[in-house]
Amino acid sequence: MASTPADSDDYALSPVPPAARYSWFPVAVQRFGQLSALPVFLLGAMIGVTMDFWSAVLAITLGSVLLEVISILVGIIGVRTGLNTSLLARWTGFGAGGSALIGLVVAVSLIGWFGVQTAVAGAGLAAIWPALPAWGWAIFFGLAVTGIVLRGFASMQWVANVSVPVFLLLVGWSVISEFSKHDLGQVMQYQPPAGGGMSVVQGATIVAGAFMAGAIITPDMTRFNRSAADVVKQTVVGVTVGEYVVGLCGVLLAQAAKTADITSIIMGSVGFVGVLILIFGTFKINDWNLYGGGLGIVNFIDTVTGRSAPRALVSAIVGVLGTAVAAVAMSVDFAGFTTFFNTFLTYLAVVFPPIAGVMIAEYFVVKAWRSDLDDAIARGNAPGSAPRWVPASLIAWVAGALVGHFVTWGIPSLSAIVVAFLLYWVGANLGLARGYGSHATTRATPATRPAAATR
């Protein structure tokens, strides 16, 4: 298997050709690395100290299953078309204008995640090696991740190949070490402090919200797969092992130690080396935050200006800005930054699902632009034009987000998806899901695409 050249734009505005795709397992390693990192442990610990064990299991199960279903459906669209999420949105219900908005919203959100997790890594590094202040380590970490992303998917694959096996060893080591001091049966009888509990629905919402942006941008990754079956395999393995198992380990560790301070737990079990490995593992979720955000901005620039911005240059600029935001936030008010993190999860759970609802409805049910998309992809290119605006999709998106935010019963993420799906489908049946205006597509022809060696 060979890699995409370092100077490639990783097909930011064109389909990934068959010669540049991978078998399912390497991409599954990336998916697992994206899901299994320090933030997942932190999430599991946060749920663990606010719920009893079986309620925490149910919350993580509901959230993880929701993520799997969304990831598989939008991931199949990605592997069939070879297009990244924001570019794909042009022909899956949103038109060029809507896709530009999606690219911008996704980019802002992922850059926010990039900043949050850069700050978390900086704080962890400062705790075990105070040679630099936390904001200084945040700068070091953020720029290191940016350097990885500049080289694209192949470079990120190398990081996953190294970090994921080591991370799995760390998880096993820390769990065994901690539970040698506790009785598992007693740990599973844990009850949260009075007044400090969380409901199953709240827990499931946070679990889904924590990775909802990652689920929506699944095509960014699955466009490098070879078949729909590969998408299903990698998603089930990645979400089940990454989100579910690692999250539950965080629950158990937090309930055993009666604290959500996972860093202290791991340092007590395996020492500072374990924290270093956890932070290194955070590369895998943060490089995808930066990578997906860069792709969204490239699509936004292309739509608005008609010019193709180099993906690597965009990623470099975004990475530097995101790192600067994290460093400033840490030097001013890190506690406030942590509060923002929790609020961020809640909003992610309702803003992004409607996007998936519209894309799934258009591609699998309505199919207004499906034939144009399929014909162009069969020729090795994106379609030459896209509708400029599809008002029905924007209405469905906003309505789904509002329902997800204000309707308190059920899981808001699921409600948002269902409402957006149904509204777009109803609009299509009433003849309202049609495009207005036309947008010429900037696209690379097969002759001008970056070369890729045989995998």
Backbone hydrogen bonds, N-H to C=O, Kabsch-Sander energy under -0.5 kcal/mol:
donor,donor_aa,acceptor,acceptor_aa,energy
8,S,5,P,-1.9
12,A,9,D,-0.5
14,S,11,Y,-0.7
16,V,82,G,-1.6
20,A,17,P,-1.7
21,R,18,P,-1.6
22,Y,224,F,-3.4
27,V,23,S,-1.0
28,A,24,W,-2.2
29,V,25,F,-2.1
30,Q,26,P,-1.6
31,R,27,V,-2.5
32,F,28,A,-3.0
33,G,29,V,-2.6
34,Q,30,Q,-2.2
35,L,31,R,-1.4
36,S,32,F,-2.8
37,A,35,L,-0.9
38,L,278,L,-0.7
40,V,37,A,-1.0
41,F,37,A,-1.7
42,L,38,L,-2.6
43,L,39,P,-2.3
44,G,40,V,-2.7
45,A,41,F,-2.6
46,M,42,L,-2.5
47,I,43,L,-2.2
48,G,44,G,-2.6
49,V,45,A,-2.1
50,T,47,I,-1.0
51,M,47,I,-0.7
51,M,48,G,-0.6
53,F,190,Y,-0.6
56,A,52,D,-2.2
57,V,53,F,-2.3
58,L,54,W,-2.2
59,A,55,S,-2.5
60,I,56,A,-2.5
61,T,57,V,-2.4
62,L,58,L,-2.7
63,G,59,A,-2.4
64,S,60,I,-2.5
65,V,61,T,-2.7
66,L,62,L,-2.0
67,L,63,G,-1.9
68,E,64,S,-2.5
69,V,65,V,-2.5
70,I,66,L,-2.1
71,S,67,L,-2.7
72,I,68,E,-2.6
73,L,69,V,-2.2
74,V,70,I,-2.5
75,G,71,S,-1.9
76,I,72,I,-2.2
77,I,73,L,-1.3
78,G,74,V,-1.8
79,V,75,G,-2.4
80,R,76,I,-2.1
81,T,77,I,-1.7
82,G,78,G,-2.9
88,L,84,N,-2.8
89,A,85,T,-1.8
90,R,87,L,-1.5
91,W,88,L,-1.7
92,T,89,A,-0.7
94,F,89,A,-1.8
95,G,89,A,-0.8
95,G,90,R,-0.6
96,A,387,P,-3.3
97,G,388,R,-3.1
98,G,94,F,-1.2
98,G,388,R,-0.5
99,S,95,G,-2.4
100,A,96,A,-2.1
101,L,97,G,-1.9
102,I,98,G,-2.6
103,G,99,S,-3.0
104,L,100,A,-2.3
105,V,101,L,-3.0
106,V,102,I,-3.2
107,A,103,G,-2.2
108,V,104,L,-2.7
109,S,105,V,-2.4
110,L,106,V,-2.9
111,I,107,A,-2.6
112,G,108,V,-1.9
113,W,109,S,-2.4
114,F,110,L,-2.8
115,G,111,I,-2.4
116,V,112,G,-2.6
117,Q,113,W,-2.8
118,T,114,F,-1.8
119,A,115,G,-2.2
120,V,116,V,-2.1
121,A,117,Q,-2.2
122,G,118,T,-2.3
123,A,119,A,-2.5
124,G,120,V,-2.2
125,L,121,A,-2.6
126,A,122,G,-2.2
127,A,123,A,-1.7
128,I,124,G,-1.2
129,W,125,L,-2.0
132,L,129,W,-0.9
137,W,133,P,-2.1
138,A,134,A,-2.2
139,I,135,W,-1.8
140,F,136,G,-2.0
141,F,137,W,-3.1
142,G,138,A,-2.9
143,L,139,I,-2.3
144,A,140,F,-1.9
145,V,141,F,-2.4
146,T,142,G,-2.1
147,G,143,L,-2.1
148,I,144,A,-1.6
149,V,145,V,-2.3
150,L,146,T,-1.9
151,R,147,G,-0.6
151,R,148,I,-0.9
152,G,149,V,-1.7
156,M,152,G,-2.0
157,Q,153,F,-2.0
158,W,154,A,-1.6
159,V,155,S,-1.7
160,A,156,M,-2.0
161,N,157,Q,-2.5
162,V,158,W,-1.4
163,S,159,V,-3.0
164,V,160,A,-2.2
166,V,162,V,-1.0
167,F,163,S,-2.5
168,L,164,V,-2.3
169,L,165,P,-1.9
170,L,166,V,-2.1
171,V,167,F,-2.5
172,G,168,L,-2.2
173,W,169,L,-2.5
174,S,170,L,-3.1
175,V,171,V,-2.3
176,I,172,G,-2.3
177,S,173,W,-2.6
178,E,174,S,-2.5
179,F,175,V,-2.5
180,S,176,I,-0.9
181,K,178,E,-1.4
184,L,182,H,-0.6
187,V,183,D,-2.2
188,M,184,L,-2.2
189,Q,186,Q,-1.2
190,Y,187,V,-1.7
196,G,193,P,-2.3
198,M,50,T,-2.1
203,G,199,S,-2.4
204,A,200,V,-3.0
205,T,201,V,-2.3
206,I,202,Q,-2.1
207,V,203,G,-2.5
208,A,204,A,-2.7
209,G,205,T,-2.8
210,A,206,I,-2.2
211,F,207,V,-0.7
211,F,208,A,-0.9
212,M,208,A,-0.6
215,A,211,F,-2.2
216,I,212,M,-2.3
217,I,213,A,-1.8
218,T,215,A,-1.4
220,D,217,I,-1.8
221,M,217,I,-0.5
221,M,218,T,-1.8
222,T,218,T,-2.7
223,R,219,P,-1.7
224,F,221,M,-1.8
225,N,222,T,-1.9
231,V,227,S,-1.4
232,V,228,A,-2.2
233,K,229,A,-2.4
234,Q,230,D,-2.6
235,T,231,V,-2.2
236,V,232,V,-2.5
237,V,233,K,-2.4
238,G,234,Q,-2.6
239,V,235,T,-2.9
240,T,236,V,-2.1
241,V,237,V,-2.3
242,G,237,V,-0.5
242,G,238,G,-2.1
243,E,238,G,-0.6
243,E,239,V,-0.7
244,Y,239,V,-2.3
245,V,240,T,-2.0
246,V,241,V,-1.3
246,V,242,G,-0.5
247,G,243,E,-1.0
248,L,244,Y,-2.3
249,C,245,V,-2.2
250,G,246,V,-2.0
251,V,247,G,-1.8
252,L,248,L,-2.7
253,L,249,C,-2.7
254,A,250,G,-2.3
255,Q,251,V,-2.5
256,A,252,L,-2.4
257,A,253,L,-2.2
258,K,254,A,-1.3
259,T,254,A,-1.6
262,I,260,A,-2.0
265,I,261,D,-1.7
266,I,262,I,-2.8
267,M,263,T,-2.4
268,G,264,S,-2.0
269,S,265,I,-1.4
270,V,266,I,-3.5
271,G,266,I,-0.8
271,G,267,M,-0.9
274,G,271,G,-1.0
275,V,271,G,-1.0
276,L,272,F,-2.2
277,I,273,V,-2.2
278,L,274,G,-2.4
279,I,275,V,-2.5
280,F,276,L,-2.4
281,G,277,I,-2.5
282,T,278,L,-1.3
283,F,279,I,-0.5
283,F,280,F,-1.3
284,K,281,G,-1.5
285,I,281,G,-0.5
286,N,282,T,-2.4
287,D,283,F,-3.1
288,W,284,K,-0.6
289,N,285,I,-1.5
290,L,286,N,-2.1
291,Y,287,D,-2.5
292,G,288,W,-2.7
293,G,289,N,-2.0
294,G,290,L,-2.3
295,L,291,Y,-2.0
296,G,292,G,-2.1
297,I,293,G,-1.8
298,V,294,G,-2.3
299,N,295,L,-2.2
300,F,296,G,-2.0
301,I,297,I,-2.8
302,D,298,V,-2.3
303,T,299,N,-2.5
304,V,300,F,-2.5
305,T,301,I,-2.8
306,G,301,I,-0.6
306,G,302,D,-1.6
307,R,301,I,-0.7
309,A,307,R,-0.9
314,V,310,P,-2.3
315,S,311,R,-2.7
316,A,312,A,-2.2
317,I,313,L,-2.3
318,V,314,V,-2.7
319,G,315,S,-2.7
320,V,316,A,-2.2
321,L,317,I,-2.3
322,G,318,V,-3.0
323,T,319,G,-2.2
324,A,320,V,-2.2
325,V,321,L,-2.3
326,A,322,G,-2.0
327,A,323,T,-2.4
328,V,324,A,-2.5
329,A,325,V,-2.5
330,M,326,A,-2.2
331,S,327,A,-1.9
332,V,328,V,-1.3
333,D,329,A,-2.6
334,F,330,M,-0.5
337,F,333,D,-1.5
338,T,334,F,-2.0
339,T,335,A,-1.9
340,F,336,G,-2.1
341,F,337,F,-1.6
342,N,338,T,-1.6
343,T,339,T,-2.0
344,F,340,F,-2.6
345,L,341,F,-1.7
346,T,342,N,-1.4
347,Y,343,T,-1.9
348,L,344,F,-2.3
349,A,345,L,-1.5
350,V,347,Y,-1.3
351,V,347,Y,-2.0
352,F,348,L,-1.3
355,I,352,F,-1.2
356,A,352,F,-1.1
357,G,353,P,-2.2
358,V,354,P,-2.3
359,M,355,I,-2.4
360,I,356,A,-2.8
361,A,357,G,-1.9
362,E,358,V,-2.7
363,Y,359,M,-2.5
364,F,360,I,-2.2
365,V,361,A,-1.6
366,V,361,A,-3.0
367,K,362,E,-3.2
371,S,367,K,-0.5
373,L,369,W,-2.1
374,D,370,R,-3.0
375,D,371,S,-2.6
376,A,372,D,-2.0
377,I,373,L,-2.5
378,A,374,D,-2.2
379,R,375,D,-1.0
379,R,376,A,-0.6
380,G,377,I,-1.5
381,N,376,A,-2.4
386,A,439,H,-2.3
388,R,437,G,-1.1
389,W,436,Y,-1.5
390,V,94,F,-0.7
392,A,432,L,-0.5
393,S,390,V,-1.2
394,L,390,V,-1.3
395,I,391,P,-2.4
396,A,392,A,-2.3
397,W,393,S,-2.5
398,V,394,L,-2.5
399,A,395,I,-2.8
400,G,396,A,-2.5
401,A,397,W,-2.2
402,L,398,V,-2.4
403,V,399,A,-2.6
404,G,400,G,-2.6
405,H,401,A,-1.8
406,F,402,L,-2.8
407,V,403,V,-2.4
408,T,406,F,-0.6
414,L,411,I,-0.6
415,S,411,I,-2.2
416,A,412,P,-2.6
417,I,413,S,-1.9
418,V,414,L,-2.5
419,V,415,S,-2.5
420,A,416,A,-2.1
421,F,417,I,-2.7
422,L,418,V,-2.7
423,L,419,V,-2.7
424,Y,420,A,-2.1
425,W,421,F,-2.3
426,V,422,L,-3.0
427,G,423,L,-2.5
428,A,424,Y,-2.2
429,N,425,W,-2.1
430,L,426,V,-1.5
431,G,428,A,-1.5
432,L,427,G,-3.4
433,A,427,G,-0.8
434,R,432,L,-1.9
436,Y,389,W,-2.7
439,H,386,A,-3.2
441,T,384,G,-2.6
443,R,441,T,-0.6
448,T,445,T,-1.5
449,R,445,T,-0.9
449,R,446,P,-0.5
453,A,3,S,-0.5
